[in-house]
Amino acid sequence: MNSADKILASRIPLCSNVPQLNQNTEEEGGCGVTGFISSIPVTGKNIFEPSVQMHNRGNGKGGGIAAVGFIPEALGVSRQILEEDYMLHIALLDESIAGELAETFILPFLTIDKSEKLARIDDYHNIGLEVKPPEIMRYFVRVKQDVLDSFIRDNKLESLDRRDAEDEFVYQNSFKINTKYYASLGDKKAFVMSHGRNMMILKIVGYAENVVKYYKLEDFKAHAWIAHQRYPTRGRVWHPGGCHPFSALNEALVHNGDFANYQSVCDYLKQRNYYPLFLTDTEEAALMLDLWSRVYKYPLEYLIEALAPTSEMDFDLLTPEKQAVYKAIQTHHVGSSPDGPWFFIIAKNDVQKNQLQLIGITDTAMLRPQVFALQEGEVQIGLICSEKQAIDATLISLEREDPRFRPIADKYWNARGGSYTDGGAFIFSLVDSGDGAGSKKLICTDKFGKVIATPKGKAICDTVKVPAIDEVANKEMYSWLQEQFTAIDGQGGWNIFTCVRDRLKTFSPESFQRCIETIMGLAQQSDEFRQVALDALTLLTDRRFDTGALKRSSVLHVLKINLDAILASMPAIAKNAGEHFCHIDFSTRADLRPPLKNEQTLVLDAEHFEAEGNLCDAILLVAAYKLGWKKFIIYKYRGQRFTGCGFGPKTQGIRINVYGSSGDYLASGIDGMEIHVHGNAQDQLCQIFKDGKLVVYGDVGQTFMYGAKGGAAYIMGNAAGRPLINAVGKPRVVINGTALDYLAESFMAGDPLNGGGFVVLNGIGFSDEDGSIMEYDSPYPGSNIFSLASGGAIYVRDPHKKLVDEQLNGGEYAEMTDADWNLILPYLHENEKLFGIALEDLLTVNLKKKEPREVYRKIRPKKAVVMDKNDSGLGEACSCK
Amino acid sequence: MKPETVVIKPMPSRFKHKVPKYKVTRSDACINCGMCAKSCPYGVHERIEGHNKMRPPIDYKCIGYECRKNDEFYCVYKCPRKALSLSLNPMYETLGDCRWTSDMIIATWIMAETGYPPERTDIGYQTGNSDGGFDKLRLKFPVNPLKVERDEISTELRLNRRNDGRSNVVISTPMYGGGMSFGSVSLSTMLSKARNATIWNTFTCTGEGGYPEMLYPYDDHVITQVATGLFGVREETIQRVRIVEFKYAQGAKPGLGGHLLGEKNTESVARMREAVKGTSLFSPFPFHSVYSIEDHKKHIDWIKQMNPKALVSVKVSTPNDVDMVAVGSYYAGAHIIHIDGGYGGTGAAPDIAKKNIAMPIEYAIPKVHNFLKEEGARDAVTLIASGGIRTAHDLVKAICLGADGAVVGTAEMVALECVRCGNCESGRGCARGIASTDSELADLFDDEWATQRIVNLYHAWNYQLVEILQKFGMKSVSELVGRTDLLEHVDYS
């Protein structure tokens, strides 16, 4: 027997004591997950905000957090004890068994270096909880030497590393506790929340942030935090046993989704003497992780492959050596790879390599939302969330605690599940920086170990301190700017933009800040000036260009502060000022009235509105529209949904500008209006889009334009999975980046040359270094493009013919005709106007200007349905009227 | 009580001869004496003065073997030359199947024609011969029920029980029409369903294929369906109606999505769905925007945002965990949970799916009903069952098992003289012009005829429902909900 077999065999007596458990899983579908890891320890307050942001992903019936990497002093132990001892956290649902439990399972086997009852607030009702959270006992423990000796002897574990044997003992001991006090009882009495080193898990029946409040963790610091909002389908839950995170030993895992093959995974685990006791698929995931990492000692890459196998064309694009290994992994795990929508965030204390890790893994089909982000600088932070606005909320919260954090990350991205490009997983590892002072540095890699980094050596604007002023330069800038503001050609905003853009290379952080603040100051003078300032700052926010010595995220931060300030300074609605702009927010929403003479644009501060329901800003927008408002600016969005929904048919002439973290279902159902999203957008945009225009100066999320009927959309960046699925009619879309997978599945948009729809896919991105346009390796890395499509076309910029037949499933490549080019040309011109992505640049390949037909390829349905009316028999002499 | 708008008018078959149950054969021995014509009160035989032969017997008017007891006019006995004989019509034997027996089809036709259950006693229409499901259940009537007058009985059903300020929709009879898309059925069929729904103050559903303009006058009685393909769904169509239905799956083919064969995707269908004529149209099997319960809630929130008055119905099939699905939908904000069992579906669903996937509806209803009760949510949600509700008796059984009402699909088609041949997917070949958008076939009947036929059918069902409530001594159909004690299983009682 090898070591792994011995470990598993040692559990046989244990497993025979497990009672017969219900076959069903505790049903739950979704949830919100969030996590971050920072190079410095930060307080529990910071997991609070993103958790609140994701209330609508849970239902308050379960929440949990995990924290990894503590400060020894805060726990009252030495660093050695913190790093070497197991931190046993026992949830006591029935406090009276505490003594019995300790005497049976702890005192005889474990040396206790420190024990305490976790502090908590006095009355759980005060924070709105309905179910009393469990009392938590925390023990810092090691296994007694003689106990461990006999455990090794009895189970013939001599070949094992002694520490591995100790790990296994701790695992088994907790398993016994859970069997006795949890699984075998109708009324649960106690269970082990976590027992890993330098980490803890806490969970309650309630929203996750209340864990922080209840156990008084607001000021408690850790390097990594993860949180989970649970959405159990059942209404009545009285203990948090089924909540996430789950842990097997040194990791905590939260999960969004569910396993379709729960039973099969369960069988796989049981055959290896892992008996799930809590009946959720999340527990299974944690157990598999433990089996593969601690017992089988898979490298992380193989572990990820076992979870999310590389498939289809992605597999073909791996090297032959990798293919051989992966094939073996896939064959072995055919029954245990979790099937179905899932997304994991794992916080891990990798004791072997002495590093802390935060890992995000998506399933191969990318069925759950996921966003990754990285911010570097004096301090570094990596974040993984279900929704981007939760990332932003975390950063805003962190900035309040330590201004070295900034509210905008340097980089946001999605993982492509089971892919050869990134493997669908990213790992943030916190390792010793080697400076001798014990400080840490954060390294982000993908599944294959490729490092993800942001440009180095760029300066950050200090938004806290007032920048020093060079009076002379300042005066000169002021008078130049003022001149632009009064320019009568209406180009003031554009001129300021171009000038600031061009000067950025030479700007110091202070002079840049001064410049933007001057613009903000000038905006206060008149309606016209406000418009110019808005135009200029918006262009600076939207466009990609070389930010010179400055970090782009910092530039965006300064722009955001000043844009928000300009918008906030608009006359309040109750003032009846009768100027062009009129400001409304949550507290003044009752003052909503029809526009007065001259009033054109309603500026809405979305901050305190709810994400959905009657107090959602989207409801207010519809009400304002019915009162006669036609132009809207919405800012300070933090994930509110349904912007533009509910206006009804024929809304031509309406224009909405969106700033901040907009939410799901934006523009879904719109018929005629125009919406500009200044920044990244989220999931489910433009469902059943009928007519109008959507412009996103960033990326869009899952199922963009599902079931759309028409309209035009321009996306500056990427689309996530399944854009344009089941779209019909005449949607016309330009995506400048790429799509993760399943682009235009079941596309049915007629004949594009006869009024039907199409997608232009440019496959380009922007350099993080200087903002210049760069080609992606392949314009479309996914396996499925245009599957089952019966109408419409995709025009893909593919000068190097990277797309191959294997990616098609029902489509075919066709020649790009003049008619095709003339069809898409106006859209590319508009694309240039909106994003500054020059047509000329698109047609330039390796510095050479090419013909359109050399650069673009057309994909159309294989059986292009050119049916003659008489032949098909589908014509109708008198159609039903 | 039926609404005042309901007027019963006889509406005979649109064909010259209906499918007869019996075959009356006249042999050469006939001497044209006219005795049979004189004695038969049903008009099977006809003798025309001056003709030297009797007219062929009109089979469908014959009441069959039970006539034997009528010594004074049973033609077979009366005939002096023994020239007449009676047998089951071979055509009749080919009609229907074990679930929808030929008797049940004929009875439905009679109800659609007259507005009342058949008076003839030779047609066993209350149960089928499937050897399972509702066919094994019987109602247990009390011996001495409370005496209740017909007009004291309410068959109303309240659809919004959430008290959330949305429309307070009440329907007059606890059933409404199932979703059939334009494309799967003809416009006349859709229209007559909608007109019936208006007359009966209940609903019909668009199915997934758009919202034809001709339905606009009936907006208040139309459920617009949002299904996985989102065909024909626009904000405007969602804002038109009082109920929006999410179709996650169909009991006849859960996990298979929708599929309109290219054959049925004619010009007008393609126009309505804004797709390409002649191509097969797929609805994916899941909503790709909904992979979990919180997505589902978001989806419902979206509809509620677009239409602040509408109720939301969630139609799901009946997998093993249908109870969880139902409870989840309730917490996500649905007003109506519509569970669709495996017996339903027209001919377009593949056999292997129809027969093997979903849980039988009679298991699913109590499972969901009880679980909702345990969760304390039963009173705040309306539970609708569908999938094989063929008769008023099935409806009553479904309610006894725990549903508040039912959705009726196939029975409405049978009222339009569907013969259940099961070739719906061929569409353009629907011999009866119901499941077809072919312009010639769809002209086989007009809306007025079809509307009255369905109105009559609903009346006959409502009539029977009231009769059954009377026998139970109940004043309202809501008293019947969940009364499994009033049912017995023929094998285990």
Chai-1 contact restraints between the chains, C-beta under 6 A:
chainA,res_idxA,chainB,res_idxB,connection_type,confidence,min_distance_angstrom,max_distance_angstrom,comment,restraint_id
A,E27,B,M324,contact,1.0,0.0,6.0,A-B,restraint_1
A,G29,B,S292,contact,1.0,0.0,6.0,A-B,restraint_2
A,G29,B,I293,contact,1.0,0.0,6.0,A-B,restraint_3
A,G30,B,S292,contact,1.0,0.0,6.0,A-B,restraint_4
A,G30,B,I293,contact,1.0,0.0,6.0,A-B,restraint_5
A,G30,B,E294,contact,1.0,0.0,6.0,A-B,restraint_6
A,G30,B,D295,contact,1.0,0.0,6.0,A-B,restraint_7
A,R57,B,E294,contact,1.0,0.0,6.0,A-B,restraint_8
A,Y231,B,I293,contact,1.0,0.0,6.0,A-B,restraint_9
A,Y231,B,E294,contact,1.0,0.0,6.0,A-B,restraint_10
A,T233,B,I293,contact,1.0,0.0,6.0,A-B,restraint_11
A,T233,B,M324,contact,1.0,0.0,6.0,A-B,restraint_12
A,T233,B,V327,contact,1.0,0.0,6.0,A-B,restraint_13
A,T233,B,G328,contact,1.0,0.0,6.0,A-B,restraint_14
A,G235,B,E375,contact,1.0,0.0,6.0,A-B,restraint_15
A,P341,B,Y291,contact,1.0,0.0,6.0,A-B,restraint_16
A,L367,B,Y291,contact,1.0,0.0,6.0,A-B,restraint_17
A,E612,B,D301,contact,1.0,0.0,6.0,A-B,restraint_18
A,A618,B,Q305,contact,1.0,0.0,6.0,A-B,restraint_19
A,F642,B,Q305,contact,1.0,0.0,6.0,A-B,restraint_20
A,C645,B,Q305,contact,1.0,0.0,6.0,A-B,restraint_21
A,C645,B,M306,contact,1.0,0.0,6.0,A-B,restraint_22
A,G646,B,Q305,contact,1.0,0.0,6.0,A-B,restraint_23
A,G646,B,M306,contact,1.0,0.0,6.0,A-B,restraint_24
A,G648,B,Q239,contact,1.0,0.0,6.0,A-B,restraint_25
A,P649,B,E236,contact,1.0,0.0,6.0,A-B,restraint_26
A,Y665,B,W302,contact,1.0,0.0,6.0,A-B,restraint_27
A,G669,B,E235,contact,1.0,0.0,6.0,A-B,restraint_28
A,G669,B,M306,contact,1.0,0.0,6.0,A-B,restraint_29
A,Q684,B,S289,contact,1.0,0.0,6.0,A-B,restraint_30
A,I688,B,L230,contact,1.0,0.0,6.0,A-B,restraint_31
A,I688,B,V233,contact,1.0,0.0,6.0,A-B,restraint_32
A,I688,B,R234,contact,1.0,0.0,6.0,A-B,restraint_33
A,K690,B,R234,contact,1.0,0.0,6.0,A-B,restraint_34
A,T703,B,H288,contact,1.0,0.0,6.0,A-B,restraint_35
A,T703,B,S289,contact,1.0,0.0,6.0,A-B,restraint_36
A,Y706,B,S289,contact,1.0,0.0,6.0,A-B,restraint_37
A,G707,B,L230,contact,1.0,0.0,6.0,A-B,restraint_38
A,K709,B,E274,contact,1.0,0.0,6.0,A-B,restraint_39
A,R722,B,H288,contact,1.0,0.0,6.0,A-B,restraint_40
A,I725,B,H288,contact,1.0,0.0,6.0,A-B,restraint_41
A,N726,B,G229,contact,1.0,0.0,6.0,A-B,restraint_42
A,N726,B,L230,contact,1.0,0.0,6.0,A-B,restraint_43
A,V728,B,E274,contact,1.0,0.0,6.0,A-B,restraint_44
A,V728,B,A275,contact,1.0,0.0,6.0,A-B,restraint_45
A,G729,B,E274,contact,1.0,0.0,6.0,A-B,restraint_46
A,S746,B,F282,contact,1.0,0.0,6.0,A-B,restraint_47
A,M748,B,A275,contact,1.0,0.0,6.0,A-B,restraint_48
A,M748,B,V276,contact,1.0,0.0,6.0,A-B,restraint_49
A,G750,B,V276,contact,1.0,0.0,6.0,A-B,restraint_50
A,S790,B,V276,contact,1.0,0.0,6.0,A-B,restraint_51
A,S790,B,T279,contact,1.0,0.0,6.0,A-B,restraint_52
A,G791,B,V276,contact,1.0,0.0,6.0,A-B,restraint_53
A,V865,B,V276,contact,1.0,0.0,6.0,A-B,restraint_54
A,V865,B,G278,contact,1.0,0.0,6.0,A-B,restraint_55
A,V865,B,T279,contact,1.0,0.0,6.0,A-B,restraint_56
A,M867,B,G278,contact,1.0,0.0,6.0,A-B,restraint_57
A,S872,B,G278,contact,1.0,0.0,6.0,A-B,restraint_58
A,L874,B,T266,contact,1.0,0.0,6.0,A-B,restraint_59
A,L874,B,K277,contact,1.0,0.0,6.0,A-B,restraint_60
A,L874,B,G278,contact,1.0,0.0,6.0,A-B,restraint_61
A,G875,B,E267,contact,1.0,0.0,6.0,A-B,restraint_62
A,E876,B,T266,contact,1.0,0.0,6.0,A-B,restraint_63
A,E876,B,E267,contact,1.0,0.0,6.0,A-B,restraint_64
A,E876,B,S268,contact,1.0,0.0,6.0,A-B,restraint_65
A,E876,B,S439,contact,1.0,0.0,6.0,A-B,restraint_66
A,A877,B,S439,contact,1.0,0.0,6.0,A-B,restraint_67
A,C878,B,S439,contact,1.0,0.0,6.0,A-B,restraint_68
A,S879,B,E267,contact,1.0,0.0,6.0,A-B,restraint_69
A,S879,B,S268,contact,1.0,0.0,6.0,A-B,restraint_70
A,C880,B,L187,contact,1.0,0.0,6.0,A-B,restraint_71
A,C880,B,S268,contact,1.0,0.0,6.0,A-B,restraint_72
